[in-house]
Structure formats: C-alpha cells, structure tokens
Amino acid sequence: MTKLEKPLRREIDINGEAHVVVISPEGLKLTVKGKRRGHEITWQDLVRGNAAIATALNASVEANHESGDE
C-alpha cells in the first residue's frame, strides 16, 4: 500500500453537480466545485463511529443543498 502523505483531490459528480473530494492524512473534505467552504470529517471521528458528528454533517449537507447556500 502507498502511504497517504499529502492531499489527494478528485472531482466527483453528485446528482449532476460537480464536487471536489480531498482525502488527506487528517481526514476527508467535500466541497461544491468552485467553492471554498465544504464539509469535513477527521479520520478519528470516522473511526470512532461518532454518530452525532455524522448526523450533524448529514443535516448540514441537506440544509445547505435545500437553501442553495453553498
């Protein structure tokens, strides 16, 4: 396996909208392409299975998507 030592950026399509996923040694970030603000989660939070963080992240994504504030 190749160790992740620097950020890896990839573009993905979600429901016809371009997003950028950045996978780094610290965690994961998802943003709408062309925007700066996005949604982040650290690897520690993901591994811990922190349900509160996952719930809050999903609620935030839905609220931003519905209001158009991205």
PDB file of N, CA, C and O in Angstrom:
ATOM      1  N   MET A   1       0.834  -1.188   0.000  1.00  0.00           N
ATOM      2  CA  MET A   1       0.000   0.000   0.000  1.00  0.00           C
ATOM      3  C   MET A   1       0.877   1.250   0.000  1.00  0.00           C
ATOM      4  O   MET A   1       1.976   1.270   0.553  1.00  0.00           O
ATOM      5  N   THR A   2       0.352   2.281  -0.637  1.00  0.00           N
ATOM      6  CA  THR A   2       1.025   3.574  -0.658  1.00  0.00           C
ATOM      7  C   THR A   2       0.489   4.421   0.489  1.00  0.00           C
ATOM      8  O   THR A   2      -0.721   4.596   0.634  1.00  0.00           O
ATOM      9  N   LYS A   3       1.404   4.944   1.301  1.00  0.00           N
ATOM     10  CA  LYS A   3       1.016   5.772   2.434  1.00  0.00           C
ATOM     11  C   LYS A   3       0.518   7.133   1.944  1.00  0.00           C
ATOM     12  O   LYS A   3       1.103   7.728   1.039  1.00  0.00           O
ATOM     13  N   LEU A   4      -0.567   7.617   2.551  1.00  0.00           N
ATOM     14  CA  LEU A   4      -1.126   8.921   2.212  1.00  0.00           C
ATOM     15  C   LEU A   4      -0.350   9.987   2.979  1.00  0.00           C
ATOM     16  O   LEU A   4      -0.487  10.112   4.196  1.00  0.00           O
ATOM     17  N   GLU A   5       0.464  10.751   2.257  1.00  0.00           N
ATOM     18  CA  GLU A   5       1.306  11.750   2.894  1.00  0.00           C
ATOM     19  C   GLU A   5       0.945  13.181   2.513  1.00  0.00           C
ATOM     20  O   GLU A   5       1.347  14.122   3.196  1.00  0.00           O
ATOM     21  N   LYS A   6       0.189  13.354   1.428  1.00  0.00           N
ATOM     22  CA  LYS A   6      -0.230  14.682   1.007  1.00  0.00           C
ATOM     23  C   LYS A   6      -1.661  14.585   0.471  1.00  0.00           C
ATOM     24  O   LYS A   6      -2.116  13.497   0.117  1.00  0.00           O
ATOM     25  N   PRO A   7      -2.369  15.712   0.411  1.00  0.00           N
ATOM     26  CA  PRO A   7      -3.764  15.675  -0.030  1.00  0.00           C
ATOM     27  C   PRO A   7      -3.927  15.127  -1.449  1.00  0.00           C
ATOM     28  O   PRO A   7      -3.119  15.389  -2.339  1.00  0.00           O
ATOM     29  N   LEU A   8      -4.988  14.368  -1.621  1.00  0.00           N
ATOM     30  CA  LEU A   8      -5.358  13.797  -2.910  1.00  0.00           C
ATOM     31  C   LEU A   8      -6.712  14.379  -3.284  1.00  0.00           C
ATOM     32  O   LEU A   8      -7.682  14.205  -2.546  1.00  0.00           O
ATOM     33  N   ARG A   9      -6.796  15.070  -4.422  1.00  0.00           N
ATOM     34  CA  ARG A   9      -8.031  15.740  -4.845  1.00  0.00           C
ATOM     35  C   ARG A   9      -8.627  15.013  -6.050  1.00  0.00           C
ATOM     36  O   ARG A   9      -7.923  14.649  -6.992  1.00  0.00           O
ATOM     37  N   ARG A  10      -9.935  14.814  -5.992  1.00  0.00           N
ATOM     38  CA  ARG A  10     -10.646  14.199  -7.102  1.00  0.00           C
ATOM     39  C   ARG A  10     -11.999  14.871  -7.275  1.00  0.00           C
ATOM     40  O   ARG A  10     -12.634  15.274  -6.300  1.00  0.00           O
ATOM     41  N   GLU A  11     -12.432  14.988  -8.523  1.00  0.00           N
ATOM     42  CA  GLU A  11     -13.751  15.543  -8.813  1.00  0.00           C
ATOM     43  C   GLU A  11     -14.742  14.393  -8.937  1.00  0.00           C
ATOM     44  O   GLU A  11     -14.448  13.364  -9.545  1.00  0.00           O
ATOM     45  N   ILE A  12     -15.917  14.584  -8.352  1.00  0.00           N
ATOM     46  CA  ILE A  12     -16.985  13.602  -8.472  1.00  0.00           C
ATOM     47  C   ILE A  12     -18.276  14.324  -8.839  1.00  0.00           C
ATOM     48  O   ILE A  12     -18.419  15.524  -8.604  1.00  0.00           O
ATOM     49  N   ASP A  13     -19.198  13.588  -9.410  1.00  0.00           N
ATOM     50  CA  ASP A  13     -20.491  14.134  -9.796  1.00  0.00           C
ATOM     51  C   ASP A  13     -21.539  13.589  -8.828  1.00  0.00           C
ATOM     52  O   ASP A  13     -21.688  12.375  -8.682  1.00  0.00           O
ATOM     53  N   ILE A  14     -22.259  14.487  -8.172  1.00  0.00           N
ATOM     54  CA  ILE A  14     -23.329  14.092  -7.259  1.00  0.00           C
ATOM     55  C   ILE A  14     -24.606  14.744  -7.756  1.00  0.00           C
ATOM     56  O   ILE A  14     -24.755  15.964  -7.700  1.00  0.00           O
ATOM     57  N   ASN A  15     -25.518  13.930  -8.237  1.00  0.00           N
ATOM     58  CA  ASN A  15     -26.795  14.429  -8.768  1.00  0.00           C
ATOM     59  C   ASN A  15     -26.611  15.524  -9.813  1.00  0.00           C
ATOM     60  O   ASN A  15     -27.341  16.515  -9.817  1.00  0.00           O
ATOM     61  N   GLY A  16     -25.629  15.342 -10.701  1.00  0.00           N
ATOM     62  CA  GLY A  16     -25.403  16.302 -11.776  1.00  0.00           C
ATOM     63  C   GLY A  16     -24.621  17.537 -11.385  1.00  0.00           C
ATOM     64  O   GLY A  16     -24.465  18.447 -12.199  1.00  0.00           O
ATOM     65  N   GLU A  17     -24.123  17.594 -10.155  1.00  0.00           N
ATOM     66  CA  GLU A  17     -23.363  18.754  -9.683  1.00  0.00           C
ATOM     67  C   GLU A  17     -21.931  18.323  -9.362  1.00  0.00           C
ATOM     68  O   GLU A  17     -21.715  17.324  -8.675  1.00  0.00           O
ATOM     69  N   ALA A  18     -20.963  19.079  -9.860  1.00  0.00           N
ATOM     70  CA  ALA A  18     -19.553  18.754  -9.643  1.00  0.00           C
ATOM     71  C   ALA A  18     -19.136  19.088  -8.207  1.00  0.00           C
ATOM     72  O   ALA A  18     -19.414  20.179  -7.708  1.00  0.00           O
ATOM     73  N   HIS A  19     -18.474  18.146  -7.556  1.00  0.00           N
ATOM     74  CA  HIS A  19     -17.934  18.318  -6.210  1.00  0.00           C
ATOM     75  C   HIS A  19     -16.466  17.910  -6.225  1.00  0.00           C
ATOM     76  O   HIS A  19     -16.026  17.172  -7.106  1.00  0.00           O
ATOM     77  N   VAL A  20     -15.724  18.391  -5.253  1.00  0.00           N
ATOM     78  CA  VAL A  20     -14.328  18.014  -5.095  1.00  0.00           C
ATOM     79  C   VAL A  20     -14.177  17.302  -3.752  1.00  0.00           C
ATOM     80  O   VAL A  20     -14.616  17.799  -2.715  1.00  0.00           O
ATOM     81  N   VAL A  21     -13.551  16.135  -3.793  1.00  0.00           N
ATOM     82  CA  VAL A  21     -13.249  15.380  -2.587  1.00  0.00           C
ATOM     83  C   VAL A  21     -11.754  15.499  -2.353  1.00  0.00           C
ATOM     84  O   VAL A  21     -10.957  15.236  -3.253  1.00  0.00           O
ATOM     85  N   VAL A  22     -11.372  15.895  -1.148  1.00  0.00           N
ATOM     86  CA  VAL A  22      -9.963  15.960  -0.774  1.00  0.00           C
ATOM     87  C   VAL A  22      -9.751  14.960   0.350  1.00  0.00           C
ATOM     88  O   VAL A  22     -10.344  15.063   1.423  1.00  0.00           O
ATOM     89  N   ILE A  23      -8.891  13.993   0.074  1.00  0.00           N
ATOM     90  CA  ILE A  23      -8.527  12.997   1.079  1.00  0.00           C
ATOM     91  C   ILE A  23      -7.118  13.348   1.531  1.00  0.00           C
ATOM     92  O   ILE A  23      -6.191  13.391   0.722  1.00  0.00           O
ATOM     93  N   SER A  24      -6.962  13.598   2.824  1.00  0.00           N
ATOM     94  CA  SER A  24      -5.657  13.986   3.357  1.00  0.00           C
ATOM     95  C   SER A  24      -5.326  13.116   4.560  1.00  0.00           C
ATOM     96  O   SER A  24      -6.175  12.359   5.031  1.00  0.00           O
ATOM     97  N   PRO A  25      -4.099  13.219   5.061  1.00  0.00           N
ATOM     98  CA  PRO A  25      -3.753  12.454   6.253  1.00  0.00           C
ATOM     99  C   PRO A  25      -4.621  12.834   7.462  1.00  0.00           C
ATOM    100  O   PRO A  25      -4.754  12.043   8.396  1.00  0.00           O
ATOM    101  N   GLU A  26      -5.210  14.031   7.451  1.00  0.00           N
ATOM    102  CA  GLU A  26      -6.033  14.479   8.572  1.00  0.00           C
ATOM    103  C   GLU A  26      -7.485  14.007   8.466  1.00  0.00           C
ATOM    104  O   GLU A  26      -8.128  13.760   9.487  1.00  0.00           O
ATOM    105  N   GLY A  27      -8.007  13.879   7.245  1.00  0.00           N
ATOM    106  CA  GLY A  27      -9.399  13.484   7.097  1.00  0.00           C
ATOM    107  C   GLY A  27      -9.911  13.650   5.684  1.00  0.00           C
ATOM    108  O   GLY A  27      -9.160  13.557   4.714  1.00  0.00           O
ATOM    109  N   LEU A  28     -11.204  13.897   5.588  1.00  0.00           N
ATOM    110  CA  LEU A  28     -11.903  13.959   4.315  1.00  0.00           C
ATOM    111  C   LEU A  28     -12.667  15.270   4.231  1.00  0.00           C
ATOM    112  O   LEU A  28     -13.268  15.700   5.215  1.00  0.00           O
ATOM    113  N   LYS A  29     -12.650  15.917   3.053  1.00  0.00           N
ATOM    114  CA  LYS A  29     -13.399  17.159   2.858  1.00  0.00           C
ATOM    115  C   LYS A  29     -14.136  17.068   1.531  1.00  0.00           C
ATOM    116  O   LYS A  29     -13.582  16.624   0.526  1.00  0.00           O
ATOM    117  N   LEU A  30     -15.405  17.499   1.541  1.00  0.00           N
ATOM    118  CA  LEU A  30     -16.233  17.505   0.344  1.00  0.00           C
ATOM    119  C   LEU A  30     -16.752  18.919   0.133  1.00  0.00           C
ATOM    120  O   LEU A  30     -17.369  19.497   1.028  1.00  0.00           O
ATOM    121  N   THR A  31     -16.503  19.484  -1.060  1.00  0.00           N
ATOM    122  CA  THR A  31     -16.981  20.829  -1.373  1.00  0.00           C
ATOM    123  C   THR A  31     -17.589  20.834  -2.770  1.00  0.00           C
ATOM    124  O   THR A  31     -17.255  20.001  -3.613  1.00  0.00           O
ATOM    125  N   VAL A  32     -18.484  21.785  -2.997  1.00  0.00           N
ATOM    126  CA  VAL A  32     -19.000  22.009  -4.335  1.00  0.00           C
ATOM    127  C   VAL A  32     -17.858  22.620  -5.142  1.00  0.00           C
ATOM    128  O   VAL A  32     -17.161  23.509  -4.653  1.00  0.00           O
ATOM    129  N   LYS A  33     -17.664  22.153  -6.367  1.00  0.00           N
ATOM    130  CA  LYS A  33     -16.566  22.659  -7.188  1.00  0.00           C
ATOM    131  C   LYS A  33     -16.699  24.167  -7.362  1.00  0.00           C
ATOM    132  O   LYS A  33     -17.771  24.674  -7.692  1.00  0.00           O
ATOM    133  N   GLY A  34     -15.596  24.876  -7.136  1.00  0.00           N
ATOM    134  CA  GLY A  34     -15.577  26.325  -7.263  1.00  0.00           C
ATOM    135  C   GLY A  34     -15.862  27.052  -5.959  1.00  0.00           C
ATOM    136  O   GLY A  34     -15.747  28.277  -5.903  1.00  0.00           O
ATOM    137  N   LYS A  35     -16.225  26.337  -4.923  1.00  0.00           N
ATOM    138  CA  LYS A  35     -16.498  26.941  -3.614  1.00  0.00           C
ATOM    139  C   LYS A  35     -15.364  26.596  -2.660  1.00  0.00           C
ATOM    140  O   LYS A  35     -14.621  25.641  -2.885  1.00  0.00           O
ATOM    141  N   ARG A  36     -15.237  27.371  -1.608  1.00  0.00           N
ATOM    142  CA  ARG A  36     -14.184  27.132  -0.622  1.00  0.00           C
ATOM    143  C   ARG A  36     -14.689  26.360   0.591  1.00  0.00           C
ATOM    144  O   ARG A  36     -14.006  25.490   1.131  1.00  0.00           O
ATOM    145  N   ARG A  37     -15.898  26.702   0.997  1.00  0.00           N
ATOM    146  CA  ARG A  37     -16.443  26.063   2.196  1.00  0.00           C
ATOM    147  C   ARG A  37     -17.011  24.702   1.842  1.00  0.00           C
ATOM    148  O   ARG A  37     -17.675  24.523   0.821  1.00  0.00           O
ATOM    149  N   GLY A  38     -16.730  23.760   2.710  1.00  0.00           N
ATOM    150  CA  GLY A  38     -17.220  22.414   2.473  1.00  0.00           C
ATOM    151  C   GLY A  38     -17.506  21.713   3.785  1.00  0.00           C
ATOM    152  O   GLY A  38     -17.621  22.345   4.835  1.00  0.00           O
ATOM    153  N   HIS A  39     -17.617  20.426   3.709  1.00  0.00           N
ATOM    154  CA  HIS A  39     -17.913  19.604   4.878  1.00  0.00           C
ATOM    155  C   HIS A  39     -16.711  18.709   5.141  1.00  0.00           C
ATOM    156  O   HIS A  39     -16.215  18.026   4.245  1.00  0.00           O
ATOM    157  N   GLU A  40     -16.252  18.727   6.395  1.00  0.00           N
ATOM    158  CA  GLU A  40     -15.054  17.967   6.754  1.00  0.00           C
ATOM    159  C   GLU A  40     -15.349  16.999   7.880  1.00  0.00           C
ATOM    160  O   GLU A  40     -16.207  17.239   8.729  1.00  0.00           O
ATOM    161  N   ILE A  41     -14.608  15.893   7.865  1.00  0.00           N
ATOM    162  CA  ILE A  41     -14.652  14.957   8.983  1.00  0.00           C
ATOM    163  C   ILE A  41     -13.241  14.379   9.135  1.00  0.00           C
ATOM    164  O   ILE A  41     -12.594  14.030   8.148  1.00  0.00           O
ATOM    165  N   THR A  42     -12.786  14.287  10.359  1.00  0.00           N
ATOM    166  CA  THR A  42     -11.447  13.742  10.604  1.00  0.00           C
ATOM    167  C   THR A  42     -11.517  12.221  10.604  1.00  0.00           C
ATOM    168  O   THR A  42     -12.576  11.633  10.826  1.00  0.00           O
ATOM    169  N   TRP A  43     -10.384  11.603  10.355  1.00  0.00           N
ATOM    170  CA  TRP A  43     -10.331  10.135  10.377  1.00  0.00           C
ATOM    171  C   TRP A  43     -10.657   9.607  11.769  1.00  0.00           C
ATOM    172  O   TRP A  43     -11.292   8.561  11.899  1.00  0.00           O
ATOM    173  N   GLN A  44     -10.226  10.327  12.822  1.00  0.00           N
ATOM    174  CA  GLN A  44     -10.505   9.888  14.185  1.00  0.00           C
ATOM    175  C   GLN A  44     -12.006   9.828  14.439  1.00  0.00           C
ATOM    176  O   GLN A  44     -12.501   8.868  15.029  1.00  0.00           O
ATOM    177  N   ASP A  45     -12.731  10.855  13.995  1.00  0.00           N
ATOM    178  CA  ASP A  45     -14.183  10.867  14.184  1.00  0.00           C
ATOM    179  C   ASP A  45     -14.855   9.755  13.391  1.00  0.00           C
ATOM    180  O   ASP A  45     -15.809   9.135  13.861  1.00  0.00           O
ATOM    181  N   LEU A  46     -14.361   9.511  12.207  1.00  0.00           N
ATOM    182  CA  LEU A  46     -14.925   8.457  11.377  1.00  0.00           C
ATOM    183  C   LEU A  46     -14.681   7.082  11.994  1.00  0.00           C
ATOM    184  O   LEU A  46     -15.587   6.250  12.040  1.00  0.00           O
ATOM    185  N   VAL A  47     -13.470   6.845  12.462  1.00  0.00           N
ATOM    186  CA  VAL A  47     -13.123   5.551  13.066  1.00  0.00           C
ATOM    187  C   VAL A  47     -13.881   5.323  14.371  1.00  0.00           C
ATOM    188  O   VAL A  47     -14.289   4.200  14.670  1.00  0.00           O
ATOM    189  N   ARG A  48     -14.066   6.383  15.141  1.00  0.00           N
ATOM    190  CA  ARG A  48     -14.809   6.265  16.400  1.00  0.00           C
ATOM    191  C   ARG A  48     -16.277   5.964  16.171  1.00  0.00           C
ATOM    192  O   ARG A  48     -16.984   5.550  17.090  1.00  0.00           O
ATOM    193  N   GLY A  49     -16.739   6.175  14.933  1.00  0.00           N
ATOM    194  CA  GLY A  49     -18.152   5.953  14.642  1.00  0.00           C
ATOM    195  C   GLY A  49     -19.027   6.953  15.345  1.00  0.00           C
ATOM    196  O   GLY A  49     -20.135   6.632  15.773  1.00  0.00           O
ATOM    197  N   ASN A  50     -18.536   8.155  15.464  1.00  0.00           N
ATOM    198  CA  ASN A  50     -19.249   9.194  16.183  1.00  0.00           C
ATOM    199  C   ASN A  50     -20.551   9.537  15.459  1.00  0.00           C
ATOM    200  O   ASN A  50     -20.557  10.317  14.506  1.00  0.00           O
ATOM    201  N   ALA A  51     -21.634   8.955  15.916  1.00  0.00           N
ATOM    202  CA  ALA A  51     -22.937   9.115  15.267  1.00  0.00           C
ATOM    203  C   ALA A  51     -23.411  10.564  15.300  1.00  0.00           C
ATOM    204  O   ALA A  51     -24.061  11.015  14.357  1.00  0.00           O
ATOM    205  N   ALA A  52     -23.106  11.290  16.344  1.00  0.00           N
ATOM    206  CA  ALA A  52     -23.550  12.680  16.450  1.00  0.00           C
ATOM    207  C   ALA A  52     -22.918  13.527  15.342  1.00  0.00           C
ATOM    208  O   ALA A  52     -23.586  14.373  14.747  1.00  0.00           O
ATOM    209  N   ILE A  53     -21.651  13.302  15.069  1.00  0.00           N
ATOM    210  CA  ILE A  53     -20.981  14.069  14.021  1.00  0.00           C
ATOM    211  C   ILE A  53     -21.549  13.704  12.657  1.00  0.00           C
ATOM    212  O   ILE A  53     -21.796  14.583  11.831  1.00  0.00           O
ATOM    213  N   ALA A  54     -21.755  12.424  12.417  1.00  0.00           N
ATOM    214  CA  ALA A  54     -22.313  12.007  11.131  1.00  0.00           C
ATOM    215  C   ALA A  54     -23.713  12.580  10.933  1.00  0.00           C
ATOM    216  O   ALA A  54     -24.054  13.025   9.837  1.00  0.00           O
ATOM    217  N   THR A  55     -24.517  12.569  11.982  1.00  0.00           N
ATOM    218  CA  THR A  55     -25.872  13.116  11.902  1.00  0.00           C
ATOM    219  C   THR A  55     -25.832  14.614  11.629  1.00  0.00           C
ATOM    220  O   THR A  55     -26.582  15.117  10.793  1.00  0.00           O
ATOM    221  N   ALA A  56     -24.961  15.321  12.332  1.00  0.00           N
ATOM    222  CA  ALA A  56     -24.840  16.766  12.140  1.00  0.00           C
ATOM    223  C   ALA A  56     -24.339  17.086  10.732  1.00  0.00           C
ATOM    224  O   ALA A  56     -24.811  18.034  10.105  1.00  0.00           O
ATOM    225  N   LEU A  57     -23.395  16.307  10.241  1.00  0.00           N
ATOM    226  CA  LEU A  57     -22.863  16.527   8.900  1.00  0.00           C
ATOM    227  C   LEU A  57     -23.959  16.317   7.856  1.00  0.00           C
ATOM    228  O   LEU A  57     -24.113  17.131   6.945  1.00  0.00           O
ATOM    229  N   ASN A  58     -24.706  15.250   7.983  1.00  0.00           N
ATOM    230  CA  ASN A  58     -25.785  14.983   7.027  1.00  0.00           C
ATOM    231  C   ASN A  58     -26.850  16.071   7.075  1.00  0.00           C
ATOM    232  O   ASN A  58     -27.344  16.491   6.029  1.00  0.00           O
ATOM    233  N   ALA A  59     -27.207  16.530   8.252  1.00  0.00           N
ATOM    234  CA  ALA A  59     -28.200  17.593   8.387  1.00  0.00           C
ATOM    235  C   ALA A  59     -27.688  18.882   7.754  1.00  0.00           C
ATOM    236  O   ALA A  59     -28.447  19.601   7.104  1.00  0.00           O
ATOM    237  N   SER A  60     -26.409  19.174   7.941  1.00  0.00           N
ATOM    238  CA  SER A  60     -25.810  20.373   7.371  1.00  0.00           C
ATOM    239  C   SER A  60     -25.796  20.312   5.847  1.00  0.00           C
ATOM    240  O   SER A  60     -26.097  21.302   5.180  1.00  0.00           O
ATOM    241  N   VAL A  61     -25.451  19.161   5.302  1.00  0.00           N
ATOM    242  CA  VAL A  61     -25.425  18.990   3.851  1.00  0.00           C
ATOM    243  C   VAL A  61     -26.818  19.190   3.278  1.00  0.00           C
ATOM    244  O   VAL A  61     -26.980  19.882   2.273  1.00  0.00           O
ATOM    245  N   GLU A  62     -27.823  18.595   3.903  1.00  0.00           N
ATOM    246  CA  GLU A  62     -29.204  18.725   3.433  1.00  0.00           C
ATOM    247  C   GLU A  62     -29.687  20.172   3.526  1.00  0.00           C
ATOM    248  O   GLU A  62     -30.333  20.668   2.602  1.00  0.00           O
ATOM    249  N   ALA A  63     -29.384  20.846   4.622  1.00  0.00           N
ATOM    250  CA  ALA A  63     -29.829  22.232   4.811  1.00  0.00           C
ATOM    251  C   ALA A  63     -29.190  23.138   3.753  1.00  0.00           C
ATOM    252  O   ALA A  63     -29.867  23.988   3.176  1.00  0.00           O
ATOM    253  N   ASN A  64     -27.907  22.961   3.501  1.00  0.00           N
ATOM    254  CA  ASN A  64     -27.213  23.782   2.501  1.00  0.00           C
ATOM    255  C   ASN A  64     -27.748  23.500   1.105  1.00  0.00           C
ATOM    256  O   ASN A  64     -27.924  24.421   0.307  1.00  0.00           O
ATOM    257  N   HIS A  65     -28.003  22.241   0.809  1.00  0.00           N
ATOM    258  CA  HIS A  65     -28.495  21.874  -0.511  1.00  0.00           C
ATOM    259  C   HIS A  65     -29.882  22.450  -0.774  1.00  0.00           C
ATOM    260  O   HIS A  65     -30.163  22.943  -1.867  1.00  0.00           O
ATOM    261  N   GLU A  66     -30.739  22.383   0.229  1.00  0.00           N
ATOM    262  CA  GLU A  66     -32.117  22.868   0.079  1.00  0.00           C
ATOM    263  C   GLU A  66     -32.177  24.385  -0.012  1.00  0.00           C
ATOM    264  O   GLU A  66     -33.009  24.921  -0.745  1.00  0.00           O
ATOM    265  N   SER A  67     -31.317  25.089   0.713  1.00  0.00           N
ATOM    266  CA  SER A  67     -31.358  26.552   0.715  1.00  0.00           C
ATOM    267  C   SER A  67     -30.521  27.182  -0.391  1.00  0.00           C
ATOM    268  O   SER A  67     -30.677  28.362  -0.705  1.00  0.00           O
ATOM    269  N   GLY A  68     -29.623  26.375  -0.984  1.00  0.00           N
ATOM    270  CA  GLY A  68     -28.763  26.901  -2.035  1.00  0.00           C
ATOM    271  C   GLY A  68     -27.579  27.673  -1.516  1.00  0.00           C
ATOM    272  O   GLY A  68     -26.898  28.342  -2.293  1.00  0.00           O
ATOM    273  N   ASP A  69     -27.305  27.603  -0.210  1.00  0.00           N
ATOM    274  CA  ASP A  69     -26.181  28.316   0.412  1.00  0.00           C
ATOM    275  C   ASP A  69     -24.949  27.451   0.367  1.00  0.00           C
ATOM    276  O   ASP A  69     -24.612  26.821   1.369  1.00  0.00           O
ATOM    277  N   GLU A  70     -24.264  27.396  -0.755  1.00  0.00           N
ATOM    278  CA  GLU A  70     -23.093  26.546  -0.846  1.00  0.00           C
ATOM    279  C   GLU A  70     -21.882  27.331  -1.141  1.00  0.00           C
ATOM    280  O   GLU A  70     -20.793  26.767  -1.253  1.00  0.00           O
TER     281      GLU A  70
END
